[in-house]
């Protein structure tokens, strides 16, 4: 520990005597400074033991000494050493009383003890304390390295918590707690997820100090990884600020965890190459070869129903244009997916929403990959992620955490897209669209991939973030046709009827709609309109005459019905 006034008083060679402030001798001394200035405060930093001979002080004036001592206390001076036998044979009573009144320790320095001896004693104690801290730091580094090599990140966190006499937690790329030490720290670490998410948005490396949950402790947060996007984060909670030895331990833990992260990234790249090969074999109709290549890495994924996710980026302006059209003609069952769909599973990682909300452009593909991989890792399930340029292909267990995480990530983006877009940022970033296949198996992987691409195409056209293939079969074909070309066709086909009705000579459009909805049943359609069936027959003949098409033709009926539905939805 650093030197204190008490250790100096007990130093046998210095022969110091305490004249005031006996109850405050345990204060650490940062440095020793000798000054005969009447006001040395501008040159103080705090934590000093000030040595004087009172050469320029009116040490016998009570008011002057009270002002002098108060200035020293306000500047953070921890003690005052007064050399007797130089200008004063004894410490003046005015100074002793002022020091006692303000609680400033006052030490009597005998004539035979030079100020230099006190400076050397403090300097030697500071050096010894620094040496002990460095030695302890190196010992901590060795122990942390040993734990990292033998017990992995969990062992390293345990050793770090012991070194700092506190707790430590590790967060993954999505900001979710993956390990804590001791175990009881999990609750505290979970309450810091918002702070971790905020830190991860800053350029790496980044760190911050926050008040612990319910002000229980002081917490330091550090990002891990060498890339632009942090791969993980470390939290260290302690009762007080870290000392030198503890700081060495934290820095060592950051370095070791970063090395582990980078090594994991290399392994991850190798796994991705294997995953890409497995996917190509599945799509080529070679499930047996795919199983052989997958081995233990992805083999379990091919033993149960899985889903294929295809995601890619589209321009933000196009996404907003499609979103405007979607607002007029919503995609059936998008907000209420069919039973067994991704959003009926349990919630995914708490960090997925924040990760989606802050990602920009192509980063959203990376964010989606991190989200599904983190969710799969936490649940112990395998997931195959293959980047393909501006596209991402994921093969994940049906009903598993990875598929649920994908749905949550997409929902966060959908909510963000619905928010008002600042004018200065409109059209700047790319958006994400995702297509999700129905549950499938290795034999039908190629069909599942095609279904995911079909869902992706619909998501792109309709301005949705995520569309499931099952939704397409459960919904209606009409929203899929609600684009500008179809609207132009409907407008051109029905315009002559609208122009006829505008003259007040009949209601051909409403009559046609009622007749088609009743499948050509004259009595039922006439009853709906409140007219005689002969009137309705006359109107339908007028429709045929105006359009030049026969209503007996089923293609004509289909075209007219789709046109009416399109125009009514606009």
N, C-alpha and C positions, 0 to 999 in steps of 0.2 A: 504494500500500500504506500501511497505518497507520504512524505514527511509531514508532521503536524507540529504545532507549537509545543504540544506536550512532549513529543520526541526530542525537540531541541532543548526544552527545559531539563529533560533527563539526560541529555548528553553530558557526560562527565567532564569533557574538556572545555566546555563553553562557560560553565559556572553562571548560568542565567538565573535570575530571581524574578518571580512573578509578583508584580505590585498591584495589578488590577485585572479584572476579567478572568478570574481563576476557573470559572465554569464554562469557558469557551475555548479551551486549549486543544480540543480535539479537531479543530478546523484544519483542513489540509493547507499547506503552504505551497503555492505555485512558483514563487520566486522570492529573492531577497533584493531589496533596492535601498541604497543609501542616498539621502537627499537632504540638503540644508536649506532648500527653498521654503519660503514662508507659505507657499501654496503648491505642493508637488502633485496635486490631484490631476492636472492635465496630462501628466506623464504616467499615470497608473492605469492598469488594465483590469485590476481586481485579483484578489488572491495573494497579494504580496505581503511580506513582512517588511515594514519600513524601518530603517535604522537612521537615527538622528543624534546629533550632539547639541541641538538647540542653539546653533551659532547665530541664527538670524530670527530666533523666536523670542517673544516676550513671555517666557515660560512661567513667569510668576503672576501673570495677569489672568484671573479666572475667566473673564469674558472672552479674551483672545484665545485661550486654550480650549474653551468649550466650542467656539466656532471652528477652530483648527481640527479638533477631534471629530466633530460632526461631519466636516468635509471628508475626512479620511474614511469614516464609516460609510458615508454615502457613495464613495468611490470603490467600495469593496475591499479596502485594506483589511487584512485579517489580524494584524498585530502591529504593535509599535515597540521598537527596541530603543532604549534611551541609554547612551553611554555616560556613565558617571565619572567624575574625576577629570573631566576635560574642561567644560565651561561651567558646570555645576557639580558640586561635590555630592549632591543627592538629587533625586528627581523632585522638582518643585511640586509642592502640595497642590497647586492649581491644576497641573497636568494630571496628577494622580486622581484627583476628584473628578475631573472631566472624563477621563477614561473610564472610571468606575460608573459614572452616571450614564454614559453612552454604551457601556458593555464592551469596550474595546480592550482586548488583552494588552497589558503594558508590561514589558520585560525590562528589567534592569541589567545592563551590560557592564560588567566590571572593566576597569581601565586596562587590565592585563589581557582582555579578550578583544582582539582586533575584529572589526567588521568583516574583514576578509575571511576570518576563520568561520564565521557564521555562514557566509556565502558558500564557502567550500563544503561545509557540512550539509547544507540544503542541496547543493549541486550533486554531491556524492549520493545522497539519499534518493534524489530524483533519478539519477542514472541507474542506481540499483533497482529502483522500482520499475523503470523502463526495461531493464534487462530481464527482470522476473516476468514482466508481461510478455516480452518477446519469446522467452523460453517457454512460457506456458502456451503461447500461441502456436509455436512449432510443435509442441507436444499434442495440442488439440488437433493440429493439421494432420499429424501422423495417425491419431486415433480416428479422425473422420475419414481419412483415406482408407484405413483398414476396414472400417465399417462399410464404406462404399463398395469395396472390392468383395467383401465376404457376405454382407447382408443386404446390399442394394440401397436404394434411397430410403427405405424404412429404417434400416440400421443407422444410416447417416443422420436422419432426423433425430433419432433417439440420442445419439452421441452429441449432437448440437444442442439439444434441449438440456442435457446434463451440463455442458460446458458453460452455457449462458444462465443456468439456474432459472429456466423458464420453460417455454414450449415452442414448438416449430410445426409448420404445416406446409404441405406442397400442393399446389393447384395445377391442373392440367391446362391445355391450350384453350379450353372453353371456359376457364375460370372456376371449375368445380374442384372441391377438395378431394384429393386422392389418397392422402396419407397424413397422419398427425402423430406427434409424440409430445407428451404421453397421450394415451387414448382419450382422456377427459377433455383434451383441448379441441376435439372435433366440433363441439358446439360453438366455441368461441370463433374458430376458424370459419365456420359456415356463415357467421354473421358479418364477416368481412368481405363477402363475395362482391358486393357492389364496389367497395374500395379497390379490390383486385381488378375488376373489370375496367374501372376508370384508369388505373395505372397502366393496364395493358394497351390502352389507346395511345400512350405517349411513345415517342421514339425510343427504341432500346439502345443501351441499357437504361432502365429507369428505376427509381426508388423513391419511397416516401415514408413518412412517419405519421401514424394515425393513433388516436386514442383507442384503446381496446374497448370491446363491447362492455357497456355499463361502466366505463372508466376503470375496469379491473386491472389494466396493465397498459404498458406502452408497447406498440407494435411497429416493427419495421417491415416494409414490403419491398421486395426486389424482384424484377423480372429476370428470367433465365433464358439463355439462348443467344446466338450471335446473329441471327437473321433480323430482318426488318420487323417481322411479327414475332413477339415473344412466344416461345414454345411452352413456357410454364412460369410459375411465380412461387416465391418463397416468402413465408411470413414468420417472423420471429418475435415472440411476445416475452417481455421481461417486466419486472417490477420497477426498474429504474433504467436510466440511460446506460448503454454498454460501455464497459471499460476497455482498455487497450487489448487485453487478452481476449475478451469476448468478441471484440471487433475483428481480431485475427481469425477467430473461429468462424464467424459469419462469412467473412470474405473467402475463407477456404471452402466452406460449404457451397457458396455460390459458384466458385470455380469448378468444384467436383460435380455439382449437379448440372452445370453447363456442359462439361465434358460428357456426362452421361446422356444429356439431351442430344448433343451432336453425334455421339456414337449411335444413339437410337435412330437418328435421322438417316445415317448410312444404312443401318439395318432396314429401316423403313423403305428406303429407295430400292433395296434388293427385294424386299417383299412385294413391292409394287410391280417389279419386273416379272416376278413369278405369278402374281395375280393377273397381269395382262396376258400372260401365256395361257393361264387357265381359262380366262374369259374368251380368248380367241378360239380355243378348242371347244368350249361349250357352244359358241355361236356357229362353229363349223360342223356341229353334229357329232362330236367325238367325246361324249361324256366319260367313257372309260379312260381315255387318255388324260382327260382333265382331272379325274380323280387321282390318277397315278402321279401327275405333276403336283397337284395340290398337297398331297401327303397329309401330315398332321397340321400343316399351317392353315389350309382352307378345307380340308377333307370333311370336317364336321358340318360345314356350311352346305355341302352338297347332299347331305343325308336327310334333310328335312325341306319342307316347302320354303322357297325363298322368293324375294321380289327383286326386280331390277329397277334401279333408279337412274334416269338419264337427265342430267342438268346442263344448261349452257347459258351464256350471257346474251342478252339482246340489248339494243340501244334503249336508253331511258325514254327518249321521245316516242319511239314506237310502242314501248310498254304503256306509256300514258295514253296514247291514242287508242290502243286496244282497250285500256281500262275505261275510257270514256264510253266506248261502244258497249262494253260489258255492263256498264251502269244502266244502259237502256234495255239490254236483253241479257239477263243473268244466266249463267250456265247452271243447268239443273243439277241439284244435289251437291253443289260445291261446298256449301256451308254445312250440309248435313250428309256426310258420306255414308255409303252403304255399310251394312253390318260387317265387321271384320276388317274395316279399312284402317289406314295408319292412325288416324286421329282417335280411334276407339281404344288404343293401347294406353298404357300408363305414361305419365309425363316423363320427359327426358331431362337432360342436364339443365340446372338452373341458369348456367351461363349462356345457353343457346340464344335466348332472346336478346341479350346485350350484344353478343357477338354478331348477330344478324343486323341489329339496329345500327351498328357503327361501321360495318364493312362497306366498302365502296367498290363499284365496278367488279373487275375480275377477282378482287379479294373475296367476294361472296362465294365463289367456287371454293376457294381455300377454306373459308369459314364453314361451308357446308361439310367439306371433307373432315375438318377438325371436329365438328360437332358429332357426326355419325361415328367417327372412330373413337372419340372419347366416351360416348354413350355405350358403344360396344365393349370397350375395355373395362368400364365400370361394372357391366353386367356379366362379363366373362364370355361373351359370345364373339364368334368370328365374323369379320366383315371384309369384303373385297372391294377396294377402292382403286380405280384406274383413271388417272387424268389423261385426257385426249385433247391437248391444246386448249381451246376455249370450251371444251366439253368435259364433263365428269360422269363416269359410269360407276355405279355402286351396286354390288350384289350383297343383299343383307337378308337375315332370317325373317320370315314372315311373322308378324306379331312381336318382333323383338324390339330392344331399346333403340337400335340404330334407325329403324324405320320410323319409330315414334319421334326420335330426335329430328329427323328430316322434316316431319310434319310440323313440329314446333318451330323449327328454324324458318320454314316457309310461312307459317302463320305470322311470325314476327315481321318478316319482310312485307307480307300482305298488309299488315296494320300500318307499317311505315309508308307504304305506297299510297294508302288512302289518306294520309295526312297531307295538308297543303304543302306544295313544293315552292320554296323561295325562288323568286324570278331569276336571281343571279345564278342559281345552280341548276335551273331547268335544262335538261338535255345534256348535262355534263358527264354523268356516270352511267355505266351499263347496269341493267337489271338482271335478275336471275329468274329463269323459268325451269320448272322441274316436271318431268313425266314419270309416273309410277305405274309399273305393271301390276297385273293381278298375280296372286300366288302361283308359283310354277315349280318345276323340278328340272334336273339336268337335261332330260331328254327333250323338253320343250323350251329350252333356254333361248333358242333363236326366236321362237314365237313371242316369248316374254319380252325380249329386247325390242321386237317390232312393235309390240303393244305399248311399251314405254315411250318409244319414239312417236307413236300416234298421239299419246296423251300429251307429250311435250309439244307437238305441233298445235294441238288444240289450246294448250296453255299460252303459247306464243300468240296465236290468233285472237284469243279472247282476253288477253291482258291479265291472265291469272299467274300466280307464282307457282302453284302446284295443281296438277290435275291427275287424278287416278283413272286408269283405264276402265275400272269397274263403273265409274260414274258415267262414262260415255254410253254404256249399254243400258244403265238404269234411267238415264235422262231422255231427252228428246233431241231429235236431229235438227230441229228448227234453230236453236241458238247457234249451232255450228255453221249455219248458212247465213247468219245475220251480219254479212259484211257489205261493203259498198256495192259490189257487183250484183249481189242478190237484191239489194234494195233498189238499184237502178232497174233491174229486170221487172221487179214487182210494180214499180212506179209506171214503167212503160206499158205493162200489160193492163193495168187497171185504170190508167189515166182516162181513156175514152168513157169509161163508166162514171168516173167521178165528174167529168165534164158534162155528161148527160144529166146527172143528178143535180148539178149546180144550176141547171135551167129551170128546176122545179117541176119537171115532167115525170117524176117518179123516183123511187128509191131502189135503183137496181143493185147497188153494192150491198145494202143490207139484205135485200131479197136473195141475192146470190149466196151470201154467207149463211143465211138461215137454211136455204135449200141444200147446200153442200153439207152443213152440219147434221141435217136430218137424212143424209144419204139419198137424196132425191125423193123422199116421201112427201107428196104434195100436201096431203091433209095436215100432217104434223107441222111442216114448215109454214103453211098458211096460218095455222093456229098460232104459231109463235109470233107471226107478223101481225096477226089480227086482221087479215084480209081473206077474201074468198079464194078458193084454190084456182078458179079460172083467172083471177087477177094475177096470181103468182105464175100461172102457165104463160100468160101474155108477157110478163116481165122477163121470164127466162128466154122466150123467143127473141125479145129485144136484145138481150145480152148476146145471144148467138149472132144476131144480125150486126150488132155494133162491133163485136170482136172478130167476126168472121171465122169462128171456131165452133165446133159441135160439142154440146155438153154431154153427148153420149160417149165421147172419147174419154177413156179413163185418164190418159195423159193430160188432156185439157183440164179435167177436174182436179188432178193433182197439182198442176201448175197454178190454177186459180186459187186453190186452198192455201198453198204455200205463200202465194203472193198476198192473200188476205191476212194471213198470220204475220207475215213480215211487216206489212204496213201497220197493222194494229199494235205491233210491239214497238214501233219506232216512236 
